[in-house]
Amino acid sequence: MVNDHLSDFVTRIRNGYRAKLDEVDVPKTNLVQRVAEVLAELGYIEKVKAEDRTLKVGLKYKNKEPAMTGIRRVSKPGARIYSSVARIPKVLGGLGINILTTPKGVMSDKKARKLQTGGEIICRVW
């Protein structure tokens, strides 16, 4: 049984890209589904299809190279990382994104800055 579904999601995405899979199945939770939708919105993954208890996540490739170079869990169950809007860090000098969970929902760091809201930095994508 998995205790941290988001870390499991991040690992499955990373392993799927390394194995050059077209899609991966991940256990469905509200947070995982919202993070996957943000990644699809930003063009890092191709599609998200919700089924009964799983999500089918279509991985995206450009010229046979993964659309995502890396993904890493930042805030963990034992060490939560929160940030105000002024202190949201940039990823690789602005080339990557942070995904945050805020009072206004799950969103990218760029959208959080636009809406002037901080929150928990849950993962980093580049």
C-alpha positions as CSV (number, residue, x, y, z in Angstrom):
1,M,0.0,0.0,0.0
2,V,1.3,3.4,-1.0
3,N,1.2,6.2,1.6
4,D,2.3,9.1,-0.5
5,H,0.4,8.9,-3.8
6,L,2.0,12.0,-5.3
7,S,5.6,10.6,-4.8
8,D,4.3,7.4,-6.5
9,F,2.9,9.5,-9.4
10,V,6.2,11.4,-9.8
11,T,8.2,8.1,-9.8
12,R,5.9,6.4,-12.3
13,I,6.1,9.4,-14.7
14,R,9.9,9.4,-14.4
15,N,10.2,5.7,-14.9
16,G,7.8,5.8,-17.8
17,Y,9.9,8.3,-19.7
18,R,13.1,6.4,-19.0
19,A,11.4,3.2,-20.4
20,K,10.0,5.2,-23.3
21,L,6.4,4.1,-22.6
22,D,3.5,5.7,-24.3
23,E,1.4,5.8,-21.2
24,V,1.5,4.9,-17.5
25,D,-1.3,3.9,-15.1
26,V,-1.3,5.6,-11.7
27,P,-3.6,5.3,-8.7
28,K,-6.3,8.0,-8.8
29,T,-6.6,10.6,-6.1
30,N,-7.9,14.2,-6.4
31,L,-4.5,15.7,-5.9
32,V,-2.7,13.4,-8.4
33,Q,-5.5,14.1,-11.0
34,R,-5.2,17.8,-10.6
35,V,-1.4,17.7,-10.8
36,A,-1.6,15.6,-14.0
37,E,-4.1,18.1,-15.5
38,V,-1.7,21.0,-14.8
39,L,1.1,19.0,-16.5
40,A,-1.1,18.4,-19.5
41,E,-2.2,22.0,-19.6
42,L,1.5,23.1,-19.7
43,G,2.4,20.5,-22.4
44,Y,4.6,18.2,-20.3
45,I,2.2,15.2,-20.8
46,E,-0.1,14.4,-23.6
47,K,-3.4,13.4,-22.0
48,V,-5.0,12.4,-18.8
49,K,-7.8,9.8,-18.9
50,A,-9.7,9.1,-15.6
51,E,-11.0,5.6,-15.1
52,D,-12.6,4.0,-12.0
53,R,-9.6,3.8,-9.7
54,T,-6.7,4.7,-12.0
55,L,-5.5,7.5,-14.3
56,K,-4.0,6.7,-17.7
57,V,-1.4,9.3,-18.3
58,G,-0.2,9.7,-21.9
59,L,3.5,10.6,-22.0
60,K,4.6,13.2,-24.6
61,Y,7.6,13.0,-26.8
62,K,9.2,15.5,-29.2
63,N,11.5,13.9,-31.9
64,K,11.6,10.7,-29.7
65,E,12.9,12.8,-26.7
66,P,10.7,13.2,-23.6
67,A,8.9,16.5,-23.3
68,M,10.0,16.5,-19.6
69,T,13.6,16.3,-18.7
70,G,13.0,15.8,-15.1
71,I,10.4,15.8,-12.3
72,R,11.1,15.9,-8.6
73,R,8.9,15.9,-5.5
74,V,9.7,18.9,-3.3
75,S,7.4,19.0,-0.3
76,K,7.2,15.6,1.3
77,P,4.9,14.2,4.1
78,G,7.8,14.5,6.6
79,A,9.1,17.9,5.5
80,R,6.5,20.2,4.0
81,I,7.8,23.2,2.0
82,Y,5.6,26.3,1.9
83,S,6.3,29.6,0.1
84,S,4.8,33.0,-0.1
85,V,4.2,34.5,-3.6
86,A,7.3,36.7,-3.3
87,R,9.6,33.7,-2.4
88,I,8.5,31.1,-4.9
89,P,11.8,29.9,-6.4
90,K,12.5,29.7,-10.1
91,V,13.4,26.4,-11.6
92,L,16.6,26.4,-13.8
93,G,16.4,30.2,-14.1
94,G,12.8,30.1,-15.4
95,L,13.1,27.2,-17.8
96,G,11.2,24.8,-15.5
97,I,8.1,25.2,-13.3
98,N,7.0,24.5,-9.7
99,I,3.6,23.1,-9.1
100,L,1.9,24.4,-6.0
101,T,-1.2,23.6,-4.1
102,T,-2.8,26.9,-3.0
103,P,-6.0,28.0,-1.4
104,K,-7.1,28.7,-5.0
105,G,-6.3,25.2,-6.3
106,V,-3.4,23.3,-7.8
107,M,-1.4,25.5,-10.3
108,S,1.9,26.3,-11.8
109,D,4.2,28.9,-10.2
110,K,3.6,31.4,-13.0
111,K,-0.2,31.2,-12.4
112,A,0.3,31.5,-8.6
113,R,2.4,34.7,-9.2
114,K,-0.3,36.1,-11.5
115,L,-3.0,35.4,-8.9
116,Q,-0.8,36.7,-6.0
117,T,-1.0,33.5,-3.9
118,G,1.5,31.3,-2.2
119,G,1.2,27.7,-1.1
120,E,2.9,24.3,-0.7
121,I,5.5,23.6,-3.4
122,I,4.6,20.0,-4.2
123,C,6.9,19.2,-7.2
124,R,9.3,20.7,-9.7
125,V,9.4,20.0,-13.4
126,W,12.0,20.8,-16.0
